Amino acid sequence: MAGNRIPKRAPSRGKAARHKGKRNKVGRKRGEHLTRKPEVLQGVGKPHTMRMSKSKIGGFNEWCQYSWALENIMGIKGSSAHWTTFGVDCHQIVEEYYRGMMECKTEEELLDYTAEYDYEGHPTIVIDEQMRTHMDNVLEIDRKRIDTLIAAGVNLLDYAAPVGVELYMKVPDGTNVKDGEISGMIDLVFRELDGTIGIYDLKTGKISDVNKHYFQLHLYKWMFEILNPDETVSKIGILWSKDGTVDIAEPNKRSYNSAIKKVQTTRDKIKLAVEEGTEDNPIAGFKKALRNPFPCSYCPIEHKRICWKEQYDVDLE
């Protein structure tokens, strides 16, 4: 992806009629309280050897370990919030756009496709004003990227079309535990003008500095290069659909090594927490973030009911 920070242009408007209507609210189903002897999720084996991912590592270290354990060890899933489902919908439209680009056979076909692409009237996703803003920003970013490639005189089939979209990766994570694996999914992979690889993550939420996402981006660089030993990832970046900007950085050795190390240290913490569990409560060793209102405010209602019943003997409705 060319450029270092792409400024926003005035968003274009779709052609079809505008779809109106509110998105579905989060379901509020009554949760199950932990029994005196809850059953550990079947098939996990030793929890500290489970397949890890960026979201699992981040959830354990940055949010609430107890909520993490309810989902990943006890198998108690939480409801998806609006901002989660909105992000999934954005990613789906972006994936469909770029997969269509990858199917183009000629440069002329690719240019016609990108110029005429219209997300309005999507068969499964409601296109409201919020979605329209995000998608217009993404398309404007990409059209400016293609303009840069045209000016450089390169073959658009090689450089404009991505190398990968929603690229799933699974590799051994190099830990000292048997069958340790880590998986991840890169939103966008492009061939850079110097022949190297750039990996980019689409973010639909609050805009922050790219270095706050160094763990994720360097982890993906590590995984991609393991699976593609002849390739070098020279660019990592975040595409912010909310305001139509792109932050791009060059990987650095310190963050790269730190990302790899964090996988092992997280496994060590999980192993210790499991060992502190009891027969009555196997996840007793996982800490609760009760004194930090930020994780609690975003905690799924199913997890809050269990946690608050156990901690305060309070039934949440």
Protein Blocks (a to p, Z undefined) as FASTA:
>chain_A
ZZjbdcdddddddfbdcdedddddddddddddddfbdcddehklpmklpccdfklmmmmm
mmcfklmmmmmmnopacdddfklmmmmmmmmmmmmmmmmmmmpmbfklmmmmmmmgcfeh
iakbccdfklmmmmmmmmmmmmmmmmmmmmnopafklmmpcfbehiacdddehiabehia
cddddfbacddfkopacdddddfbdcddfklmmmmmmmmmmmmmmmmmmbccfbdcdddf
knopacdddddfklmmmmmmmmmmmmmmmmmmmmmpcfklmmlmpccfkllmklmmmgcf
klmmmmmmmmnopacZZ
